[in-house]
Amino acid sequence: MKFQKKVARSAIFAALAAASLVASAQTIRIANQGDSLSMDPHSLNESLQLSVTGNVYEPLVARNKDLSLAPALATSWKQTSPTVWRFELRKGVQFHDGTPFTADDVVFSFARTQVEGSDMKSYTNDFKEVRKIDDHTVEIETKAPFPIVPDVISLVYIMSKKWCETNQATAPVDRRKGIENAASFRANGTGPFRLRERQPNVRSVFTRNGTYWGKIEGNVNEVIFTPIGNDATRVAALLSGEVDVMEPVPVQDIERVNASPNTRAITGPELRTIFLGMDQKRDELLYSNVKGKNPFKDKRVRQAFYQAIDIEGIKRTVMRGASNPSALLVGPGINGFQPDTKRLPHDVEAAKKLMAEAGYPNGFEVTMNCPNDRYVNDGRICQTVAANLSRINVKINLAAETKGTYFPKVLRRDTSFYMLGWTPSTYDAHNALNALVRCVDDKGAGQFNLGAYCNPKVDELTLKIQSETDKTKRDAMIKEAFDLHAADVGHLPLHQQALAWGVKKNVKLVQLADNFMHFKWMSIEK
């Protein structure tokens, strides 16, 4: 086994060394614990994938360095009525293949987010129509007043209608089914970087777009992106100079990276909340020794799991202080966050009593699905949760795997108990309520509510929150919705993780709280 690890590590360093031979002063080599699973910008609503593809593709409305809204493929926007937003499109923009960007591409792309296989349905599920006014004007009509539409579409990337039709890629690939098409491996956006080479799980190479409509602040001409799943290997690659940027830095290695004369760790808060979900819909769990019924339908069981988890112990021993325990599915920095909301107390005896009252004094077995290369210390967190739950006689059969197989599995709801992380792309609580909490439908509501939690009152509030323009009233409704969800123990919130990027000291970049990495803001300084 040790020999195999050495061979694997040698192979990685050989690949990195080869990359360094072609690297110039304007080449940046980035290592991440995982890979973007596809180049299709509508196939997976996952922040690493959207971060990577967001350098190639663009939305109508983007984000500045302070996460405020910025014009992108739309130069301006306004509400012409309570349910209609008008967007003036940027003229003179070309896709990477030279095709002009027009309103037809916008209408096509928004429609593409709603077809079978799209993982972006929850962004556009409350749109009634996206229509072309002329070649450089579109309108989005919503089913009800929707004051945060510009925020909502900031991660809906625009594809070329002509390119998709030519390459039989008019529908997104369905990651749940393992289906691929041309958009999985090739890309044709309007963004500041072009995809030159794509080797899934090996490396992807991006080059500067010389005909980009906007300003590229950095001096980088080429970006080589390499997935390195092993933490120690990833840190070693940074410290040896084989890569210029890597993330995440394991919390235990931050001091070591900072102590090196050539590297530094850039740390900061992240907007992502890590939580656990449970199948609350099936009459019998797929992966449990309980037959004929579903223990997670009983609130007492859900609450027992919650109170058995020692979140402060996870913060202390697993996260080494680099986490913020949460009582909500959103954290500080998200509009609608309720700082006074308290977690249920960690109380093993109370949890045992709840399990007995629910009819499970001797506990039960259940499989817990976890990624081991997506979130900070995700595998170790799940191991610790399993150990915590053993104290209330619950035997967790831990199924930890790479995100490449993990996400397709849980996204098709082939799970009984799972981990997920969520950063609201709108920086607003409505996004989490709509995608994680709403009752599931086939239009995109509750698209990531993988355990099918459902409370019609919460749904009613979510729709009102979507339309309300009075901030005081809106915040009160957000609080009520989260209070109802907490009372139901709809999910088990864990914490917000901290960001830690390892960077060579001659590299200049911008770290955002959404953990998106923009190549256009990267420079190598002499």
Secondary structure, 3 states (H helix, E strand, C coil): CHHHHHHHHHHHHHHHHHHHHHCCCCEEEEEECCCCCCCCCCCCCCHHHHHHHCCCCCCCEEECCCCCEEECCEEEEEEEECCEEEEEECCCCECCCCCECCHHHHHHHHHHCCCCCCCCHHHHCCEEEEEEEECCEEEEEECCCCCCHHHHHHHCCCCCHHHHHHCCCCCCCCCCCCCCCHHHHCCCCCCCEEEEEEECCCEEEEEECCCCCCCCCCCCCEEEEEECCCHHHHHHHHHCCCCCEEECCCHHHHHHHHHCCCEEEEEEEEEEEEEEEECCCCCCCCCECCCCCCHHHCHHHHHHHHHHCCHHHHHHHHCCCCEEECCCCCCCCCECCCCCCCCCCCCHHHHHHHHHHCCCCCCCEEEEEEECCCCCCHHHHHHHHHHHHHCCCCEEEEEEECHHHHHHHHHCCCCCEEEEEECCCCCEHHHHHHHHHCCCCCCCCCCCCCCCCCCHHHHHHHHHHHHCCCHHHHHHHHHHHHHHHHHHCCCEEEEEEEEEEEEECCEECCCCCCCCCCHHHCEECC
